[in-house]
Amino acid sequence: MVQDADQGRRRIDTVLILGDFADINGGQAKVAIDSALLLAGAGVNVVFLAAAGPVSPVLEHPRIRVVCLGQKTLIDNPSRLNAIVSGLWNAAALKAVRAEIAALDPASSVLHCHGWAKALSPSVGRALASAPIPVLYTMHEYFLACPNGGFFDYRSQTICTRRALSLDCITTNCDSRHVSHKVWRVARAAIAQSVGRLPGGLTDIAYISRTQLRAMEPYLPASARLHTLPNPVSVGGAAVDVSCNDAYVFVGRLAPEKGGLHFAHAAREAGVKAVFVGDGPEAAAIRAANPEATITGWLSPAQVQDQLSAARALVFPSLWYEGQPLVPIEALIRGIPVVCGTWSAASEVVRDGVNGVIYDRPDVAALAAALGRVASVGAFDATELADSVSPTRHLARLLDIYDAMLNPVA
């Protein structure tokens, strides 16, 4: 139904969801797919357009039509030349997006973009800026401003406070790879902001945390409408009695920006049992720093929840801003205290001394002290948090935003 007979309001009928991936391979793709399923379950038709496959079987739903372009992500592309060129401007993706937009009814349709940096490229920004239907862009990271997407200097292992694309930014090699990759990323960011019209051509932008908004607000168009839209988080398992547990658990990629090596040293200094659920380039360094630590490698979602069931605390020592990390919220909902830094968005849901411990310096000594303090954190009530990030609440927020976009107030 396009229009309400009593109120004369336009009603959402179809949402075109746009993203890099058609399968769940990380938080960004998971949120896009979860949103598609929630909308379809509420009776909204969904067109799910993604650059790269495979297509997740969970998208098989009578109200979801998947359009997968069958392209390679930048990192998986066997042709480095093709990855370089398509990463700057993916003409095929732009053509596909425009074709799907043209088939929609502007009176009852919305386009919702969940990212472009891994495969779609800045080219899709042209379609977003000129679309005859309302467009919502959810910021899952920081690519609308920062060339490397994280406001993080991978060389110095510190949060970057340089003005994005300033001379200081352009001349600083902050990339985790070679300096040539930084040059390419600067070129891509410049293309995104100029001919790609990102973020300048966006009218509605959703942010997932206050931490993310503080970092991004100076770069967003003043005319854009900003919407609070935290990611949906489901309850992963039964409540945990942490008083019976002794494991301090880290979940995630063992990469420098995630702070796993800090945790390895801090756990040894604090004399606590460290468990690392995940894998990555720092695995060997973590084993060397803390030989008694357990590294499980990558586990299934159910196995991750089993590890959390044995946790005394979840340790989240990430060194960068982290837009809205999901694992700390999952842990808190199950009654597991969280240890995190003030700079991370995780600190927005942690109350120091009540449901976890917040430390104020990204160093081993501060983290070790926090590990010592978290042992005194007892049981707490996470009902309010669980409700605020529930899939039901996420769907309600999403529909409210779409309604406001279809029925703008003068």
Secondary structure, 3 states (H helix, E strand, C coil): CCECCCCCCECCCEEEEEEEECCCCCHHHHHHHHHHHHHHHCCCEEEEEEEECCCCHHHCCCCEEEEEEEECCCCCCCCHHHHHHHHHCCHHHHHHHHHHHHCCCCCCEEEEECCCCCCCCCCHHHHHHHCCCCEEEECCCCCCCCCCCCCEECCCCEECCCCCCCHHHHCCCCCCCCHHHHHHHHHHHHHHHCCCCCCCCCCEEEECCHHHHHHHHHHCCCCCEEEECCCCCCCCCCCCCHHHCCEEEEECCCCHHHCHHHHHHHHHHHCCEEEEEECCCCHHHHHHHCCCCEEEECCCHHHHHHHHHCEEEEEECCCCCCCCCHHHHHHHHCCCCEEEECCCHHHHCCCECCCEEEECCCCHHHHHHHHHHHCCCCCCCCHHHHHHCCHHHHHHHHHHHHHHHHCCCC
